[in-house]
Amino acid sequence: MTLSQRLAEFAHRLELDDVPAGVVAAARYCILDAIGIGLAASTFEFAQRSTAGVVALAGDGDHAVIGSTTRLPARDAALLNGLLIHGLDYDDTHTASVIHASASAVPVMLAEGMRQRADGAHALAAYILAVETAARLGQHAGGWWQKVGFHPTGVVGVFGATLAAGYLQGASPAVLAHAQGLALSMASGSMEFLEDGAWTKRLHPGWAAASGITAATLAAHGFEAPQRAYEGRFGLFATYLGAHAPPPEVDPLATLGHQWETAQVAIKPYPVCHYNHACGDAALLLRERHAIDAAEVAAVTVRLHPNQFPVVCEPLAAKRRPQSEYDAKFSLPFFVAACLVRGRFTLEELEDSSRRDPQILALCERIHYDVDPQTAFPQHFSGAIEIEMRDGRRFAHSERIQRGAAERPLTPDEIGRKFIDNAVRVLPLAQAERLRDAVLGIDRAPDLRELCAALVPP
């Protein structure tokens, strides 16, 4: 059987009862986190511009947009909701594959779940299917996606989204296999946004979600597609990774249905690139432990795996002077400097006033980077920091496993507080609490109507 056929068979027979209870619980909290971030994102300028553009193309529809009274057709709602969930780069990450797992899975679950009038258990199973698929395809590349210029969230997210959409449509294994072949021609996501802090990365998971619905629906209507979407001569791995494609004897689906990657998804404590988090935690710990005054810091060295340098450290001069709030999310010098100056890093630290803070910018100039010899990358986004004070004192700390990872997860209370903090930017507290309860009880819901209705502000 091809990889497409094996995934199709797995999807066709999946039931939520097959999934361990701990994995189901983790999935519910990931969905809650994603929706809360989408609500917070809806208040930002990029969201308003994006909504205007999508509405101009799509017109009216029946499907809810997170944090908005706008209603769109299903596919366009999935596009915009994915953009909102990922737009602040505050959403979860499957560490081994470095993909933002929920940002494409949740929009498909909401749009196609409503369109097919699915019950909550079926919708939750579709979400898990999307994550399990994308995570395996992402980590199969062994960390090469970004190095050859592709953002794996978009490139592999479309396959998970396609299977989730087909699953909710009740597609046969044959249709699901064709749908993945269609998705091969829709997989996309360039890393060029790193050059100038452009917005395009925000689009990738929403595009994956909308493309997944398209691929599944075309396949359901008989559109024929390649059957070797992944391992073929011009399949996903050969075309996108070239000489860095994994050897054919390595099976990306060996643990499918036995080891659940959904349980490995890390929820973020900070609204910045996940590569930055461990160094930020280390900086905040040292600041508190030693009462560090940022003005008295002579130099800071942050340490990461070399594969992380191009994303958050290079070119260093540009990273020390981020040009936008999105650019700042991918700047390790700015993130660490703000942590040391402010003693925190929230959405407020991404605002213009923070990015122009002379104390933060001055400290950025004294931050350098080097290799962390003890890194656990790519299994974990390790980070270390050494701070040299003007009086000669030196302080150092290393975080081998970033906070939020499966081995060091945020607690349900921490995730719940993060959700409420994000949600009340748009919703009254009582409505935010109803939405929280609807998400955490999704597997018992007869449908998604109550959940989707609570996404819309008064």
N, C-alpha and C positions, 0 to 999 in steps of 0.2 A: 504494500500500500504506500502511496505517496504521503508526505507529511500533511498535505491538504486533506486527504481522505481520512487520515488518522484523527486529525483535529475535528473533522466533520462528524465522524462516528462518536467521538467523545461528547461533542456538543449535543448531538441528537438524543443521547441517552441520559444527559445530566439532569439530576433532580436536586433540589436544595437539601433533601434528606441525606444525599451522598456526601455532603460537605461537613467536616467536623464542626461542632458547635463553636469552638474558639475561633475558627476561621470566619464563620458567619458573623460572630460578634465583631471581629476586626473589620469586616466589610461594612457593617452598619456605621461604625464610627468613621471610616474613610469617606463614606457617602455624606455623612453629617458635616465633616470638615470641609469637603469640597463645596457643598451648597453654601455654607457660611462664608467661604472665601468669595464665591460668586456674588453673594449679596453685598459684601464690602466693595468688591470691584465695580459694582454697578454705579457707584458714586463718583468714579474717576472719569476724567476727560476722554481717555481712550475708549471707555465703554460707551459713552454718549456718541462719539463719532462712529464707532463700529455699529451701534444700533441704527443710527441714521442710514448708514450705507446698506446694511442688510435689509432694512425696511424698504428702502428705495428699490431694491431688487425683487424682494419677495412679495410685498403687499401683505394683506391681512391673512390671518389664519386662526387656528383654534388652540395653539400650544403656548404654554407659559414660558416667559423669559424670566430668569432669576432676577428678582429685585426690580422688576419693571411691570407697568401695566400693558406694555406692548404684547400683542399676540401674533404669532407667526405660523406658517406651515411647519410641519414636523421637522423636515430636513433643515430648514433655516433656523428653527429654534435650537436644534442640536448644534449647529455651527456657532451660533451666538453664545449659547450656554457654555460650550467648551472654551471659547475665547474668554469668557468671564471667569470661569473657574481657574484658568491658567494665567490670567492676565496680570496678577500681582506676584506671580512666582512664589506664592505662599502655599501652594498645593502639594500633596504628598508625592513621594518618590519611591519607586521600587529600586532599592539600592544597587543590586547586582547588575541590573540592566540600565540604570540611570534613565528611567522613563518616568514621566508623570502619569501614573497609572490611571487615576480616577478622572483625569481631565477629559478623556475621550469616552470612558466607560459610563460615567454618570449621565452625560447628555443623551447617549443612545438609550440607556435604560429609561430615562424620563420620556423622551419623544416617542420611541417605538412602543414602550410600555403603555403609554396613553393611547397611541394609535390602535394598538391591538387589544385594548381593554384587558391587559394582563393583570393577574392578581399580584400582590406584593411579593409572595414567595418566588413566583416565576421571574419577576423583574429583578429581584435580588440575585437569583441564580444567573441571570444574563449578565449582570455586572461582574460577578465572580468569574464567569467564563471569559469575558473581555480581558480582565486583569491577568488571568492564568495564561492566556494565549500571548498577549503582548509582552509580558514579563519574560516568558521563555524565549521568544524570538529575539527580544532585546539583549538578553544576557548571552545568547549563543554567539554573538559577535565578539565577545571577549574584550569589550571596551574600545572597539575600533570605529564605531559609528561616528562619534564626534571628530575623531582624528582624520577621517577622510571627508569631513565637511557636512555630515548629515545629523539632524536632530532626531534621535530615535523615537521620541514621543510621537512625532508625526508619522515616521516611516513604518514603525511596527504597530502603532496604535490603531491604524486603519484595519488591520487584520482582526484584532480583538473586537473592534466595533462591528465589523462585518459579521462575525460569528454571533455576536450578541443580538444584532438586528435579525439575522436569519433565525436564530433560536426563538425569539419572541414572535416571529412570523410563523413558526411551526414548520420550517423548511425540512426537507428530507436530506439525508447525508449527501446525495448526489448534487442537490441544489447548493448545499453549503460548500461543497468542494469547488463548484463553478464560481461561487461568490468570492472565494479567496483568490481565484485566478483573476477575477475582475479587480479585486482590491490591489493586486500587484501593479496595475497600471495607474493606480491612484495614490500610491504610497509616496509621500513627499515630506520635505522639511529641511531647509538649508540653515547652516550655522552662520551665514553671512551677517546676520543681525549683530554679531559680536563686534563687527568693525566700527559701528557707529551708534550702537544702542537703539537700533530700529525696533519697530513693534512686531515684526513678522513672526517671531517665535510664539507670540500670543495666539496666533491664528492656527498653529499646527494641530493641536488636539481637536479643536472644533471642526477643522477641515477633515480630520480623520473620522470623526463621528458622522458628519454629513456624508462623506464618501462611503462609509460602512453601510449606512442606510440605502444609499444609491446602489452599491454593489449587490447587497442582499436582495433588493427588490427587482433589479434587472435579472438576476439569476433566477428568481422565482417565476419570472415570465419567460424563461427559456433561453436567455442570452448565454451563449456558449463561451467558455473561457479556458485558458491553459490549466492543466491539471497538476503541473509541477511548479507551483507558484514560488516555492522556496528553494528547492534543490535543482531546478532546471538549468540548462545551459545559459539562459538569460533570466534566471529566477532572481529572487530577492538578494540572496547572499552573493552570488557571482557578480551581479550587475552593480550592486551598491558597495560591495567591499573589495571586489577585484582580487588581488593577490593576498589580501588579508582575510578572505573568506575561510570559515572553519573547515577542517577536513571532513569529507563525507561520512567517515566512520563515526563521527561524534553525533549522537542522537539528541536533538534539543527537546524531544518529548519523552525521554526515558522515564521521567518521574511524574508524568501527567496523571492526575487522578490519585496519586499516592502522597506526593509532597505538594503542599499548597502554597504557592507563591504569594497569594493574597495576604497571608500572615506575615510576610516579609516587607510589606509596604510601610514606609516610614512617614509619619505625619510631622510637619515642620513646626518648630517653635518660633522661627524667624521668617519674615517675608523677603527672603533673598535666596540666591542659588544655594542648593544644598551643600555644595562643595565648601562653602564658607563657614558652616555652622560650628564645627568643632573648634576652629580657631576663635570664633566669637565667644563660645562658652569658656574657653581657656582664658581669654582676655578678661572677661567679666569676673571670673573666679579670682584671678590674680589681682585685679583692681580692688575687689572687696577685701581679700585676705591681707593685702599689704598697704591698703589705703593709698593707692597710687594716684598721684596728681598728674594728669595727662601733660600739663605744661612742663613738668620736670622729667619727662621721658626723652632720653637722648636718641634712642634707636629701638626699633622693633624688627625682629625677624620672624616671619611666619613660615611654617614648613608644611608641605603637601607632597603628594605623589606628582612626578613630572607630568603625567597625563592630565592633571588638573590645571597646570600652569596656563595653557592657552585660553582657558575659559575665564578664569578669575584673576589672573596675575599679569597677563601680557596683552598688549605692550604696556610696560609698567607706567610710563609717563601718562598714558591715557587713563589707566585704571586709577591713578592718583587724582584725576580731575574728571569724574563722571559727568557727562553732559546732560543727562536726564535721569529721572527717577528709575527708569528701566535699566539704563546703563549702570546705575549705582548698585543694582541688585547683583551684578556680575563683577563687582569690584571688591576683592578681598581687602586691599588697603583701606578703602573707604569704610567698609563694614567694621573692621577692627578699630580704626581710628574713632568712629562714632561710638562704639561700645566703650572704649577707654575714656572718651570725653563725657558722654552722656550717662554711662552706667546702665544702658539699655539699648535695645534696637527694636523699634516698632514701626508701623506704617508712617508715623510722624517723622522718623529719621530719614525718610525718603523724600520729604517735601522740599521745595526750593530753598526755604530758609535753612534747612539742615545741610543741604548740599553746598550752600554758600558760607557755612559757618567757618570763620577764619581759623578757629582753633582746631576744628576737624581737618581742614585742608592743610594746615601747617604740619599736623602730625602725620598726615598721609605721606608727605615728603620724606619722613624719617622711617617709613616702613619698607622693608625689603623682603624678598622671599628666597627660599632654598629648599632642598630636598629633605623630606622626612624619612630617615632610614628605617623607622619603626612603623611605617604606614601599613594599614590593613586594606588599602584600596586594591581592587574595586569592591570587595565584600563589604567594607565600611568606608565612610568618608572621613578618615582620620585627619587630625590636624594638631600641630604643636606650635607653641609661641615662646619666644624669648624676649624679655623686655630689659633693656639696659637704661638705668637711670643716670641723670647728670652727675650724681654724687658717686657713681661707680658701682652701685648695687645692681645685681642681676637677678631676675626672677624668671622661672621657666615652668611650663606646664604642658602636658600632652593629653589629648583626648583620643583614645584609640577607636572608640565607637561613638558616633555622633548621637546626641540626645534625640529621641524620637524613633530610632531604629528598632527593629523587632527585638533585639537583645537588650534594649534600653528604652522601652516605649514610653510615650507620654501616657499618663493615667487617664481613665475615662473622665475624671473630674477636670483635668487640664484640657482635654479635647472639648469638653462641654463648655468650659469657660471661654476658650478660644472661639467656639461657635457663637456664643451669645455676644461676645465683644464685637465680632464681625457683623452679626445679624442685626443688632440694634442700631447700626448705622443707617438702616433702611426701614426696619420693621419695629412696631411697638413691642415692648418686652413680652407681653402676653402672647402675641402672635408668634414671636420667635420661639417661645417655649412650646407652643402648639406644634410648630414645624419640627422642633427637636424631637418631640414625642412621636410625631408621625414617622420620622425617619428611623428612629430607634425601634419602632414597632412595625416596620415595613413588611416583614415576613408574615405578619398576621392580618394585613390589610386586604380587603376584597378587591381593591384596585388602587390606582395612584391618584385618584381625584382629590382626596383631602390633602395629600402631600403637595400636589402641584398648585392647588388653590392657595396654600399657605406661602408659596413662593412670591406671591404678588402683593406689593404694598397697598395699604388702604388708599 
